């Protein structure tokens, strides 16, 4: 959780950054082990517990989320966090070569 909140602190002045990316990066680093080498960790247990039985948000809907309504509604918020983490995880670790 410390990495999650520290990431938010570092990104607090990035007004240009969309909410999904801000939360996705915070979730990504929350699940990352940083020692001599950085290694990405798996999603936290239950990360997709809410999204697994449901359809994921379409990407245009994810990209359009601001503070209201998805972000603070418990069920929708979990989908938002989970999908933001998954997309960020993919973008951070995808081999672009």
mmCIF file of the C-alpha atoms, coordinates in Angstrom:
data_MODEL
# 
_entry.id   MODEL 
# 
loop_
_atom_site.group_PDB 
_atom_site.id 
_atom_site.type_symbol 
_atom_site.label_atom_id 
_atom_site.label_alt_id 
_atom_site.label_comp_id 
_atom_site.label_asym_id 
_atom_site.label_entity_id 
_atom_site.label_seq_id 
_atom_site.pdbx_PDB_ins_code 
_atom_site.Cartn_x 
_atom_site.Cartn_y 
_atom_site.Cartn_z 
_atom_site.occupancy 
_atom_site.B_iso_or_equiv 
_atom_site.pdbx_formal_charge 
_atom_site.auth_seq_id 
_atom_site.auth_comp_id 
_atom_site.auth_asym_id 
_atom_site.auth_atom_id 
_atom_site.pdbx_PDB_model_num 
ATOM 1  C CA . UNK A 1 1  ? 0.000   0.000   0.000   1.00 0.00 ? 1  UNK A CA 1 
ATOM 2  C CA . UNK A 1 2  ? 2.937   2.329   0.631   1.00 0.00 ? 2  UNK A CA 1 
ATOM 3  C CA . UNK A 1 3  ? 4.026   2.136   -3.020  1.00 0.00 ? 3  UNK A CA 1 
ATOM 4  C CA . UNK A 1 4  ? 0.440   2.856   -4.083  1.00 0.00 ? 4  UNK A CA 1 
ATOM 5  C CA . UNK A 1 5  ? 0.200   6.060   -2.069  1.00 0.00 ? 5  UNK A CA 1 
ATOM 6  C CA . UNK A 1 6  ? 3.779   7.090   -2.876  1.00 0.00 ? 6  UNK A CA 1 
ATOM 7  C CA . UNK A 1 7  ? 2.987   6.784   -6.584  1.00 0.00 ? 7  UNK A CA 1 
ATOM 8  C CA . UNK A 1 8  ? -0.025  9.077   -6.072  1.00 0.00 ? 8  UNK A CA 1 
ATOM 9  C CA . UNK A 1 9  ? 2.247   11.561  -4.277  1.00 0.00 ? 9  UNK A CA 1 
ATOM 10 C CA . UNK A 1 10 ? 4.745   11.541  -7.144  1.00 0.00 ? 10 UNK A CA 1 
ATOM 11 C CA . UNK A 1 11 ? 1.953   11.979  -9.704  1.00 0.00 ? 11 UNK A CA 1 
ATOM 12 C CA . UNK A 1 12 ? 0.002   14.595  -7.745  1.00 0.00 ? 12 UNK A CA 1 
ATOM 13 C CA . UNK A 1 13 ? 1.125   17.450  -10.020 1.00 0.00 ? 13 UNK A CA 1 
ATOM 14 C CA . UNK A 1 14 ? 0.472   15.525  -13.248 1.00 0.00 ? 14 UNK A CA 1 
ATOM 15 C CA . UNK A 1 15 ? -2.821  17.232  -14.050 1.00 0.00 ? 15 UNK A CA 1 
ATOM 16 C CA . UNK A 1 16 ? -2.603  15.954  -17.641 1.00 0.00 ? 16 UNK A CA 1 
ATOM 17 C CA . UNK A 1 17 ? -2.719  12.307  -16.554 1.00 0.00 ? 17 UNK A CA 1 
ATOM 18 C CA . UNK A 1 18 ? -6.065  10.522  -16.904 1.00 0.00 ? 18 UNK A CA 1 
ATOM 19 C CA . UNK A 1 19 ? -7.488  8.934   -13.787 1.00 0.00 ? 19 UNK A CA 1 
ATOM 20 C CA . UNK A 1 20 ? -7.254  5.362   -15.123 1.00 0.00 ? 20 UNK A CA 1 
ATOM 21 C CA . UNK A 1 21 ? -3.503  5.798   -15.691 1.00 0.00 ? 21 UNK A CA 1 
ATOM 22 C CA . UNK A 1 22 ? -2.938  7.391   -12.291 1.00 0.00 ? 22 UNK A CA 1 
ATOM 23 C CA . UNK A 1 23 ? -4.743  4.569   -10.505 1.00 0.00 ? 23 UNK A CA 1 
ATOM 24 C CA . UNK A 1 24 ? -3.297  1.939   -12.834 1.00 0.00 ? 24 UNK A CA 1 
ATOM 25 C CA . UNK A 1 25 ? 0.269   3.040   -12.077 1.00 0.00 ? 25 UNK A CA 1 
ATOM 26 C CA . UNK A 1 26 ? -0.460  3.173   -8.346  1.00 0.00 ? 26 UNK A CA 1 
ATOM 27 C CA . UNK A 1 27 ? -1.920  -0.349  -8.465  1.00 0.00 ? 27 UNK A CA 1 
ATOM 28 C CA . UNK A 1 28 ? 0.990   -1.543  -10.632 1.00 0.00 ? 28 UNK A CA 1 
ATOM 29 C CA . UNK A 1 29 ? 3.639   -0.287  -8.185  1.00 0.00 ? 29 UNK A CA 1 
ATOM 30 C CA . UNK A 1 30 ? 1.623   -1.514  -5.207  1.00 0.00 ? 30 UNK A CA 1 
ATOM 31 C CA . UNK A 1 31 ? 2.020   -5.017  -6.636  1.00 0.00 ? 31 UNK A CA 1 
ATOM 32 C CA . UNK A 1 32 ? 5.722   -4.604  -7.508  1.00 0.00 ? 32 UNK A CA 1 
ATOM 33 C CA . UNK A 1 33 ? 8.619   -5.948  -5.475  1.00 0.00 ? 33 UNK A CA 1 
ATOM 34 C CA . UNK A 1 34 ? 11.567  -3.576  -5.463  1.00 0.00 ? 34 UNK A CA 1 
ATOM 35 C CA . UNK A 1 35 ? 14.835  -4.955  -4.122  1.00 0.00 ? 35 UNK A CA 1 
ATOM 36 C CA . UNK A 1 36 ? 18.106  -5.063  -6.059  1.00 0.00 ? 36 UNK A CA 1 
ATOM 37 C CA . UNK A 1 37 ? 15.974  -5.683  -9.132  1.00 0.00 ? 37 UNK A CA 1 
ATOM 38 C CA . UNK A 1 38 ? 12.401  -4.682  -9.757  1.00 0.00 ? 38 UNK A CA 1 
ATOM 39 C CA . UNK A 1 39 ? 9.960   -7.494  -10.419 1.00 0.00 ? 39 UNK A CA 1 
ATOM 40 C CA . UNK A 1 40 ? 6.291   -7.173  -11.145 1.00 0.00 ? 40 UNK A CA 1 
ATOM 41 C CA . UNK A 1 41 ? 4.096   -9.055  -8.793  1.00 0.00 ? 41 UNK A CA 1 
ATOM 42 C CA . UNK A 1 42 ? 0.788   -10.691 -9.520  1.00 0.00 ? 42 UNK A CA 1 
ATOM 43 C CA . UNK A 1 43 ? -2.472  -8.931  -8.826  1.00 0.00 ? 43 UNK A CA 1 
ATOM 44 C CA . UNK A 1 44 ? -3.451  -8.896  -5.192  1.00 0.00 ? 44 UNK A CA 1 
ATOM 45 C CA . UNK A 1 45 ? -5.777  -11.720 -4.169  1.00 0.00 ? 45 UNK A CA 1 
ATOM 46 C CA . UNK A 1 46 ? -9.273  -10.631 -5.070  1.00 0.00 ? 46 UNK A CA 1 
ATOM 47 C CA . UNK A 1 47 ? -8.047  -7.940  -7.507  1.00 0.00 ? 47 UNK A CA 1 
ATOM 48 C CA . UNK A 1 48 ? -10.453 -9.266  -10.126 1.00 0.00 ? 48 UNK A CA 1 
ATOM 49 C CA . UNK A 1 49 ? -12.915 -10.930 -7.780  1.00 0.00 ? 49 UNK A CA 1 
ATOM 50 C CA . UNK A 1 50 ? -15.531 -8.352  -8.681  1.00 0.00 ? 50 UNK A CA 1 
ATOM 51 C CA . UNK A 1 51 ? -14.703 -8.208  -12.380 1.00 0.00 ? 51 UNK A CA 1 
ATOM 52 C CA . UNK A 1 52 ? -14.355 -11.953 -13.011 1.00 0.00 ? 52 UNK A CA 1 
ATOM 53 C CA . UNK A 1 53 ? -18.065 -12.752 -13.157 1.00 0.00 ? 53 UNK A CA 1 
ATOM 54 C CA . UNK A 1 54 ? -18.893 -9.518  -14.963 1.00 0.00 ? 54 UNK A CA 1 
ATOM 55 C CA . UNK A 1 55 ? -17.998 -8.037  -18.283 1.00 0.00 ? 55 UNK A CA 1 
ATOM 56 C CA . UNK A 1 56 ? -15.131 -5.563  -18.208 1.00 0.00 ? 56 UNK A CA 1 
ATOM 57 C CA . UNK A 1 57 ? -15.722 -1.921  -18.988 1.00 0.00 ? 57 UNK A CA 1 
ATOM 58 C CA . UNK A 1 58 ? -15.252 -0.996  -22.640 1.00 0.00 ? 58 UNK A CA 1 
ATOM 59 C CA . UNK A 1 59 ? -12.001 0.955   -23.040 1.00 0.00 ? 59 UNK A CA 1 
ATOM 60 C CA . UNK A 1 60 ? -13.749 4.202   -24.091 1.00 0.00 ? 60 UNK A CA 1 
ATOM 61 C CA . UNK A 1 61 ? -15.734 4.038   -20.824 1.00 0.00 ? 61 UNK A CA 1 
ATOM 62 C CA . UNK A 1 62 ? -12.561 3.362   -18.808 1.00 0.00 ? 62 UNK A CA 1 
ATOM 63 C CA . UNK A 1 63 ? -10.797 6.293   -20.464 1.00 0.00 ? 63 UNK A CA 1 
ATOM 64 C CA . UNK A 1 64 ? -13.767 8.597   -19.782 1.00 0.00 ? 64 UNK A CA 1 
ATOM 65 C CA . UNK A 1 65 ? -13.958 7.892   -16.028 1.00 0.00 ? 65 UNK A CA 1 
ATOM 66 C CA . UNK A 1 66 ? -13.344 10.859  -13.821 1.00 0.00 ? 66 UNK A CA 1 
ATOM 67 C CA . UNK A 1 67 ? -14.124 11.090  -10.122 1.00 0.00 ? 67 UNK A CA 1 
ATOM 68 C CA . UNK A 1 68 ? -17.835 10.406  -10.635 1.00 0.00 ? 68 UNK A CA 1 
ATOM 69 C CA . UNK A 1 69 ? -19.582 7.853   -10.789 1.00 0.00 ? 69 UNK A CA 1 
ATOM 70 C CA . UNK A 1 70 ? -17.350 4.787   -11.212 1.00 0.00 ? 70 UNK A CA 1 
ATOM 71 C CA . UNK A 1 71 ? -14.515 5.820   -9.006  1.00 0.00 ? 71 UNK A CA 1 
ATOM 72 C CA . UNK A 1 72 ? -16.360 6.035   -5.702  1.00 0.00 ? 72 UNK A CA 1 
ATOM 73 C CA . UNK A 1 73 ? -19.090 3.436   -6.136  1.00 0.00 ? 73 UNK A CA 1 
ATOM 74 C CA . UNK A 1 74 ? -17.863 0.289   -4.370  1.00 0.00 ? 74 UNK A CA 1 
ATOM 75 C CA . UNK A 1 75 ? -18.709 -2.291  -7.037  1.00 0.00 ? 75 UNK A CA 1 
ATOM 76 C CA . UNK A 1 76 ? -17.836 -0.099  -10.010 1.00 0.00 ? 76 UNK A CA 1 
ATOM 77 C CA . UNK A 1 77 ? -14.702 1.177   -8.263  1.00 0.00 ? 77 UNK A CA 1 
ATOM 78 C CA . UNK A 1 78 ? -13.323 -2.349  -7.962  1.00 0.00 ? 78 UNK A CA 1 
ATOM 79 C CA . UNK A 1 79 ? -13.849 -2.926  -11.678 1.00 0.00 ? 79 UNK A CA 1 
ATOM 80 C CA . UNK A 1 80 ? -12.187 0.423   -12.400 1.00 0.00 ? 80 UNK A CA 1 
ATOM 81 C CA . UNK A 1 81 ? -9.137  -0.361  -10.230 1.00 0.00 ? 81 UNK A CA 1 
ATOM 82 C CA . UNK A 1 82 ? -8.786  -3.891  -11.579 1.00 0.00 ? 82 UNK A CA 1 
ATOM 83 C CA . UNK A 1 83 ? -9.067  -2.921  -15.207 1.00 0.00 ? 83 UNK A CA 1 
ATOM 84 C CA . UNK A 1 84 ? -6.789  0.098   -14.764 1.00 0.00 ? 84 UNK A CA 1 
ATOM 85 C CA . UNK A 1 85 ? -4.172  -2.198  -13.193 1.00 0.00 ? 85 UNK A CA 1 
ATOM 86 C CA . UNK A 1 86 ? -4.509  -4.766  -15.995 1.00 0.00 ? 86 UNK A CA 1 
ATOM 87 C CA . UNK A 1 87 ? -4.130  -2.197  -18.780 1.00 0.00 ? 87 UNK A CA 1 
ATOM 88 C CA . UNK A 1 88 ? -1.188  -0.506  -17.062 1.00 0.00 ? 88 UNK A CA 1 
ATOM 89 C CA . UNK A 1 89 ? 0.438   -3.877  -16.378 1.00 0.00 ? 89 UNK A CA 1 
ATOM 90 C CA . UNK A 1 90 ? 0.114   -4.735  -20.064 1.00 0.00 ? 90 UNK A CA 1 
ATOM 91 C CA . UNK A 1 91 ? 1.485   -1.364  -21.205 1.00 0.00 ? 91 UNK A CA 1 
ATOM 92 C CA . UNK A 1 92 ? 4.396   -1.422  -18.750 1.00 0.00 ? 92 UNK A CA 1 
ATOM 93 C CA . UNK A 1 93 ? 5.514   -4.980  -19.476 1.00 0.00 ? 93 UNK A CA 1 
ATOM 94 C CA . UNK A 1 94 ? 4.646   -5.487  -23.139 1.00 0.00 ? 94 UNK A CA 1 
ATOM 95 C CA . UNK A 1 95 ? 7.702   -6.058  -25.285 1.00 0.00 ? 95 UNK A CA 1 
ATOM 96 C CA . UNK A 1 96 ? 7.489   -3.283  -27.865 1.00 0.00 ? 96 UNK A CA 1 
ATOM 97 C CA . UNK A 1 97 ? 10.379  -4.494  -29.991 1.00 0.00 ? 97 UNK A CA 1 
# 
